[in-house]
Amino acid sequence: MDFSPILFDTVVIVAKNEDNARRDRRSLASFRPQRVEHFVSGAKALAFLLANRVDMVLLDSQLEDMDATQFLRATRRDMRLKDVPIVMVTAASSREKVLDAIAQGCAGYILRPYSEDTFAKHVLRGCQVERVTEIERQQIEDAREMIAAGNFDDAIEAFEEIISEQNMAQKYYDMGCRCLVRQKFGQAIIAFKKAIKFNDLFAEAYKGLADAYKAKGEIDEFKRYLQKAAEVHAQFNRLEETKELFIEILKYDALSPNPFNSLGVKLRKSGDLAGALHAYSQALTLTPDDENIHFNMSKAYYFMGNVEAAKGSVEKALEITPSFEEGRKLYRKLANREYPRPATAGEHRPAKDMARDE
């Protein structure tokens, strides 16, 4: 396979095993890197990444001073390294290891021994994911130049065009979760990385709008869009935490009929009601006729103070299974009357992860 359109200046290989490092170096030939550096120490590799521009990192599972998960976590904590694609190249094939790598934000996962085609495909994907917002980022740079030139209205129009697709981050995040449920790990990695890229882009666009309005002297609009930028970052931080919780659930509860429901219960009990509602919504895309999920959504809405939405959700649960006793109790509490259908019309299917009043 010829991947000549993708050329690397500098690639870093981080691996304790010298044979693995030599194999990876040979496999990079199709990408014609100008410089390939190999480190057996994760700490030394991190120092090099901070001091140099690097196009790609190939990471083995075992390093001299840490494991791959610790290395990935260290890069994610440093904002200067968040755009460096890190592709795992490892013999660690267990589901838990793959999920750990996804949770820490790897850009690809290659199993040893690999074919040249497999290696090239995953490295290429890792690069493409990191470059997914290149056009939009150029639009942001152009809009910032408009602000510098005093063309504030044109800049505002350019920023607003970018944020018109703000649901893209949520779309890719949801896609990543669905891929995890189906154990399509490669697709999950791509989707989660795209979600991160788009979320950062939209926050930056809102910040640009704030700067444009500040330059125009419209301070109220400046404050409004600055707040929106902060909200975007806050939302995605919650989604990142949600993703990690979800991945942890998949490790220990892989046979759960609907892990999104389990996730929603955990989030509700931790006080993250908005995150719980989102998880329940995802659960319904997989099993829309599960009365437990509608019941759980009703409880989340109730704790948020939205009684009408809570009533609507518990009614859906009882439409599916009128004999659902916990649902009938909640309906009675919300509507001040009995649910009109007979309690013997259906049988409730208990679920071990159903949220219950405590």
N, C-alpha and C positions, 0 to 999 in steps of 0.2 A: 504494500500500500504506500502511496506517495502522499505525504502530508507537507509538501514543500510550502504551501501558503502559510503554515504555522511555523515560524522560526523563533527559536529561543536565543536570547543573549546569555543568560545565566540560569542554570538549573542546579539545585542542591539535592544531593542524595544523603539521607540520614538513616544509617543502618550500622548495627554492630557487626553483622556478618559480612566479611569481606567478599565472599563469593557472591552473595546477593547483590552487593553494591556493583561488582564488576558486570554481572548479568544486566542490571538496570542501565548501566552506562552504555553497554553495547546496544541495548534496545532503543536508546535515545538517538541513535544515528540518523534515523529518518527525519528527525526534527532539526538536525544540524545545529546543535547548540554551540555557541562560541566558547562557553566556559562551563565546566561541570566540576562542582566541589563536593567532596565526600566527607562527612563527619560521622564519627562513631559516638560522639557525645552530643546529647540533646542541648545542653547548655551552650556549647560552642557553636552549634548550628543556629540557635536563637540569636546569639551575639552577632553572627555573620548576617543573618536576615535583617537585623536592625541597622546594620551599617552599610548594607548594599541593596541595590535593586535586584530582585530575584523574580524570574518569570514562572517558576514551578518548583515545588518541593515533592520529592518522592520519599515517602516515609515507611520504613519497615516497622514491624511490631516491637522489636527489641532494640534498645539503644544501650550505650554503656552505662548511663547514669539515670535513666528513666524509661518508662514504657511509652508507647505511641499515644495513648489516651492523655497522659500527662503533658506530652509535647503539644498535642492539639489544643488542650485546655490553655496552655501558656500562650499560644499564638492568638487564641480568641480573646484573651484578656487584654491584649495590647492592640489598641486601635490602629497602630502603624502597620500591623501585619494582617489586618482583617481581609485585605484584598489579594493576598498571596494564595494561589491555588495549592492545596496540599492533597496529594493523591496517595492513599495507602497502597503499598505493594507488599503483600504479606502472605504467609502460609496459614495465618489464623483465620480459619473458615467458620468458626462457631457463630451461631446467630447472635449471641450476646456480644461478641467482639465487633461484629458489623454494626449492631445497634449503638454500641458505645461510640464508634467512629462517626456515625451519622449524627448522634447527639452533640458531638463536639465540633461538627461543621466541616468534615472532610469533603473534598471536591470529587472524590472517586475512590473506588475500592477494587484493587486488582489482586486476584488470588494466584499465588505461586503453586505449581509451575504454570506459566502463562504462555500463550502463543504471541508472536509478534503483532498479529492483527488485533488481538485482545488488548495488548499493552497500548498500541497506538490509538485505538478507539477510545479507551478510557482517559488517556492523557489529553486527547483532543477535546473530549467532552468537558473535562475539567477546565480547560482554557476557555472554551466557548461560554460556559456558565459564568465565569468571572467577567467576561466581556459583554454580558447580555444587555447591559444598559448603556453601552458606549454612545449610541446615537442620542439618547436622552441626556446623557451627561454633557455632550457637546452642546445641546440646546441650552442647558443650564449655564455653561460657560459663555455662550453667545448672549444670553439674557443678562448675565452679570456685566458683560462689556457694554450692553445698552445702558445699564444703571450708571456705569462709570462715565458714559458719554452724555448722560442727562436725558436719555430717551426712556423716561420712566413708564409711560403708558405702553410702549412697545414691549418693555421688559415684563410688565405685569401680564400682558396678553400671552407672552411666551411661557411664563411660569404656569399660568392657568391652563394652558394647553397640556402641559405635562401632568398636572394633578387631576386632569379630567378622567384619568384611568387609575385612580388611587386604589380601586378594589383589586388590582393585579397582585399586590402582596398577599392579601387574604386568599385570593384564588389559588396561588401557587402553594401557600401553606396548607390549605385544605387538600389539595392534590397530593402533597407529600404525605399527609396523614393517611389518605386512602391507599396510597402505594405501600405504606408500611403494613397496613392491615392485610394486604394481598401478598406481602413479602416480596414486593418488587423493589429491592433495596437500591439498585442503580437509579431507577426513576425517582425514588424518594429523595435521594441525595440531590439530584438536579433540581427538583421542585423546591426543596427547602432553600437551596442556595439562591435560586431566583427570587424567592420570597424576601430573603435578606437584602438582595440587591435593590429590588424595587422599593422596599420599605425605606432604605437609606435615601434613595432618590427622591421619594415624595417628601420626606422630612426636609431635605435640602431645598426642594422647590418651595415649600412653605416658608422656609427661612429666607429665600430669595425674595418672595413676595413681601415679607415683613420689611426687608431692607429697602425695597423699592418704595413702599408706602412711607417709610421713615424719611427717605430722601425727598419725598413730595411734601412732607410736613403733615401727613395724615396719621397722627399718633394713635388714634383709636384703631385704625386698620392695622397699623404696625403691631400693636399689642395683640390684636385678634389672631393674626397669622403666626406670630411668634408662639402663641399658645397652641395653635394647631400643630406646629412643628414639634413642640414638646409632647403633645398628645400622641402623635404618630410614633415617636420613640417609645413612649410609655406603653402603648398598645403592643408594640412588637416585643418589647422586653417580656411582657406577660405571655405572648405567644411562644417565645423561646422557652420560657419556663414550662409552659403547657406541653410543648413538644418533648422536653426532657422527661416530664412525668409520664407522658404517654408511652414513650420508648421504654421506660422502666417497667411499666405495666405489661407491655408486650413480652418482656423477658420472663416474667413470672406467671403470666396469665394468658399465655398464647392461645389456649383453647377456649377462652371466654367467647360466648356467642357475639358479643358486641363490646369491644374494649373501649369504645368512645363513651359508652354508658358508665363503665368503671371509672374512666377519667373524670367524667362529669361529677360523679359522686365524690371523688377525692377533692376536686376543686371546690365544690359546694361546701364540704366540711372544713376546708381551709379558709373559707370566707371569700373566695374568688367567684362571685356569683355570675359575673359577666362571662368569665372563662367557662364556667359550668354550662351556661346556656349555649355557648358556642359548641361545646363538646356534645351536648345532647342533640343539637341540630345536626351535627355530623353523624351521630348515631342513627338518627332517623333516615338519613340518606341510604343507610345499609339495611335497616330493619324498620320500615315505616309503620308496621302493624304491631309493634311491641308496646303494650299498654304501660309497662314499667317506665319506659323512657318518657312518655307523655306525662306520667305521674311525677317523675323526677323534675321535668321542666316546670310543672305546675308549682312544685315546692320552691324551686329557684325563683320563679316569678313572685311567689308569695313573700319570700324573704326580702325581695327587692322592693316590695310595696305595691306591685302591679297586680291588684286583685282581679281585675277583668281578664288579663292574660292568663293568670293562674287558673281562673274558672274555666276558660276556654280549653286549656291543656288537659285539665282533669276530666272535662266532658269528653274529650277525644279518647282518653284512656277507658272511660266507662262505655263509650260506644263500641269499643273493641271487646271489652269483657265487663258486662254489667254487674257480675257478681264479685268484682274486685273490691274486697272489703275495705282495704286501706284507702282506695280511691273514693269509695262512697263516704267514708268518714271525712276526707278532705273536702269533698263536694258539699257535705252538710255544713261544714265550718264556713265555707266560702259563700254558699247560697242561702244559708239559713232554712233549708228544706231538704227533704230526701230526694235522691236522684229518682226520677219518675219510672225508670225501667225496673222490672222485677229482678230481685237479687239472684234468682235461680236460672237466669237466661243463659249464663255462660260460666265457664270455669276459669279461674285466674291461674295463670302460669307463674309461679314464684320465681324470683331471680335472686341469686346470692348477692348481687351488687346493687340491689334496689335501695335507694335512699329512704330512710325511715326517720320519723320524728324521734329526737333523743332529748 
